[in-house]
Amino acid sequence: MNENISVSVRARPFNEKEVKDKEHCLWQFGNNNTITSLPPPIAQAISSNLPPISTPIKSSLSNSSSSSSSSSSSSVGGSSLKTPLKTPLKTPLKTPSKTTTTTNGPLVPASPLTLTTKFVSNSYTYDHLFPPTSDNYEVYDMVARELVKSAMEGYNASIMAYGITSSGKTFTMTGSGKKNPGIIPLSIQDVFAYIQECKEREFLLRVSYLEIYNETVNDLLGVNQENFNLKIHEHPVTGVYVAGLKEEIVLSVDHVISLISAGEAHRHVGSTSYNLQSSRSHTIFKMIIESKEVLPEGSGRESPVRYSTLNLIDLAGSEKASESTVSAMRNKEGSYINKSLLTLGTVISKLSDKDTGYIPYRDSKLTRVLQNSLSGNSRVAIICTITLASNNFDESHNTLKFASRAKKISNNAKVNEILDDKALLKQYRNEIAELKSKLSDALSTEKELQETMTEKEKMKITNQELLTKLGDAEKHRSLLESKINNLNKLILVSTSVNNSASKGGGGGGSRSTFVSPSQNSNSHTDLGSVTPNSFSNLFLQSPSQNSSNHHMSPLSQSTSSLTLGGGSESNELIQIQSKMAKLELELEEKNKKIDFLSSFNQDSALEKIKQLEGELVQRDMDLGLYQRESTRLQTLLSHKDEKINSLESKLRDILLKYKQIDSENNALKSKIQEYEVMY
Ligand SMILES: Nc1ncnc2c1ncn2[C@@H]1O[C@H](COP(=O)(O)OP(=O)(O)OP(=O)(O)O)[C@@H](O)[C@H]1O
């Protein structure tokens, strides 16, 4: 965009002092944004009826409103001096026969003017001319609105107020109270309104606020030592910048206004003979605007980031050294201000002459800091403020000449696009993506840990079950062992009984109920008090009978030998013998039964023992199995424990990191939400 710097002139109303001093208005506003100097007598006639400025005290931005910039701007066309003067005026001046007046503006001469003395009038034409009746809304609409929009579209833009002290620069840039916000608050409102309207782009805004006071650059957003006397450097691509200057990310109109208010409190302001609240420093409020096309997630397309700056500059006012005599300090400040403005004038002059030679940007901090704006890639608007009063005629004239020179400077602003990751907006987007992936990593690790914990719990339960089984098996085993022991005891007793029986001895001390009387001659039977031995003792055996009846029991053998007797005795004997035979049969039966029972119990006991031993072996095998399984589980558990410990420490790290990420993420989310609200 190739265009000349836009230059406007704004005149403020007379202040109370100027009215009291009966100052003259020496300038006339004509058509086509032309201002012309008036000969003194005419000026005197006009000035006598000028309304004064009611409050000459500068107001702070902290009182500024956040009311909409769309408030109506009043047209004051009728209040300015519309009749162009013919120059030079040669006819003598008569008192104007008729004047028109408005409530807010100066009187307007209605008749042709004549002069008795030679007077050379100067006329200057600008892009816009604002008479005393113009308010800040009108100035903003005509001068600033378009540039603010351009800045939002990616062009660098600078708007600065230039003029002598007390001419209305701060009034124009900052404003005066809620009802009359200046270009800075109105621009901020428009910036956020633009973001709200522009749905297809996302924005990142940062602001900085600096002052140049006595040739030192101070950061108005910081109060520490390191925020003062900042150095100016130059980057081969981005140009001149102030090193260490704070750039605050801003999210709303109120946020920016509060930062500026805080900055204002640090600005050097002092009382001079011209202005009770005179700015003793140049200030540059800068807004850095980054914007990027909003692309659907996963579109795989990369859009470049637009990067632009909006500089809103309130210069300190040049002043007559002889009259700023409030203090030596004020004089020193004044000389620094004048020197830097002189350099600005020289730079502007050289640029307007299309001088391709050396441009003395480095001769002052002001021109050095403004180098980027003045040297090409920026749209620039200068509002020159003047007083119409005759006592400042020369200063106003110089301002107008400065404005005319500035008007000749042409700039070539272009949309600045960054494709790499240097843009903060892109860095933030990348950071958000990185944080998101870190977050999902942390979540999957957490899940893995939970799974491992669950697995461990399950294994613990299984192990517990196995231990219970092991305990049961051991109990069972000892039960079996005790059973086997008991049975073994029984077997041993039977064996010892058998052994002693086979030896024919009567010893052994048997306690078994299964012991047969035939096997143990000492055993008692159920034959009453009579035992086989006692029968043997009672009936003597003959050797022949003994040998022929070798199948008979000793008892029957004794009985048969008794049969050899005769008479009643022999009947009795026969009865006894038959009784004995009967008893012997019974005894034999019982012995058989006992033998059978004895042999039966021994076999079944052996079988039982065998079975139990088999069970025992099985149990032992089970036990071995359980023990092996338990050992395996213990090893597994200890591995799991190790894994859990490492996962837990990993999780702790992740959670720590996650907390940091989360807080960063929250901050970013709230920023993003703010932007989303703004759209
Ligand atoms: N257009 C205007 N309408 C009404 N009052 C104005 C206008 N311009 C300036 N004033 C008043 O004139 C006084 C001086 O204005 P201001 O402080 O803005 O001047 P300045 O150029 O910034 O001065 P300095 O260079 O000393 O800081 C203030 O009281 C201000 O309110």
The ligand as an SDF file (V2000), in Angstrom:
LIG
                    3D

 31 33  0  0  0  0  0  0  0  0999 V2000
   -9.7510   20.1750   21.8240 N   0  0  0  0  0  0  0  0  0  0  0  0
   -9.8030   20.5120   23.1190 C   0  0  0  0  0  0  0  0  0  0  0  0
  -10.9800   20.8280   23.6830 N   0  0  0  0  0  0  0  0  0  0  0  0
  -11.0360   21.1770   24.9720 C   0  0  0  0  0  0  0  0  0  0  0  0
   -9.9760   21.2220   25.7950 N   0  0  0  0  0  0  0  0  0  0  0  0
   -8.7600   20.9210   25.2840 C   0  0  0  0  0  0  0  0  0  0  0  0
   -8.6280   20.5540   23.9310 C   0  0  0  0  0  0  0  0  0  0  0  0
   -7.3160   20.3060   23.7050 N   0  0  0  0  0  0  0  0  0  0  0  0
   -6.6760   20.5240   24.8740 C   0  0  0  0  0  0  0  0  0  0  0  0
   -7.5430   20.8760   25.8360 N   0  0  0  0  0  0  0  0  0  0  0  0
   -7.1900   21.2070   27.2170 C   0  0  0  0  0  0  0  0  0  0  0  0
   -5.9850   21.9760   27.1660 O   0  0  0  0  0  0  0  0  0  0  0  0
   -5.1330   21.6100   28.2140 C   0  0  0  0  0  0  0  0  0  0  0  0
   -3.7790   21.1670   27.6510 C   0  0  0  0  0  0  0  0  0  0  0  0
   -3.9950   20.0570   26.8480 O   0  0  0  0  0  0  0  0  0  0  0  0
   -2.9870   18.8520   26.8100 P   0  0  0  0  0  0  0  0  0  0  0  0
   -2.4830   18.5670   28.1460 O   0  0  0  0  0  0  0  0  0  0  0  0
   -3.6450   17.7960   26.0600 O   0  0  0  0  0  0  0  0  0  0  0  0
   -1.8140   19.4820   26.0100 O   0  0  0  0  0  0  0  0  0  0  0  0
   -0.4680   18.7980   25.5780 P   0  0  0  0  0  0  0  0  0  0  0  0
   -0.2330   19.1980   24.1820 O   0  0  0  0  0  0  0  0  0  0  0  0
   -0.5350   17.3590   25.8450 O   0  0  0  0  0  0  0  0  0  0  0  0
    0.5520   19.5010   26.5530 O   0  0  0  0  0  0  0  0  0  0  0  0
    2.0080   19.0070   27.0040 P   0  0  0  0  0  0  0  0  0  0  0  0
    2.8170   18.9040   25.7890 O   0  0  0  0  0  0  0  0  0  0  0  0
    2.4460   20.0830   27.9020 O   0  0  0  0  0  0  0  0  0  0  0  0
    1.7740   17.7440   27.6920 O   0  0  0  0  0  0  0  0  0  0  0  0
   -5.8100   20.5190   28.9520 C   0  0  0  0  0  0  0  0  0  0  0  0
   -6.4630   21.0740   30.0590 O   0  0  0  0  0  0  0  0  0  0  0  0
   -6.8240   20.0080   28.0210 C   0  0  0  0  0  0  0  0  0  0  0  0
   -7.9610   19.5020   28.6840 O   0  0  0  0  0  0  0  0  0  0  0  0
  1  2  1  0
  2  3  1  0
  2  7  2  0
  3  4  2  0
  4  5  1  0
  5  6  2  0
  6  7  1  0
  6 10  1  0
  7  8  1  0
  8  9  2  0
  9 10  1  0
 10 11  1  0
 11 12  1  0
 11 30  1  0
 12 13  1  0
 13 14  1  0
 13 28  1  0
 14 15  1  0
 15 16  1  0
 16 17  2  0
 16 18  1  0
 16 19  1  0
 19 20  1  0
 20 21  2  0
 20 22  1  0
 20 23  1  0
 23 24  1  0
 24 25  2  0
 24 26  1  0
 24 27  1  0
 28 29  1  0
 28 30  1  0
 30 31  1  0
M  END
$$$$
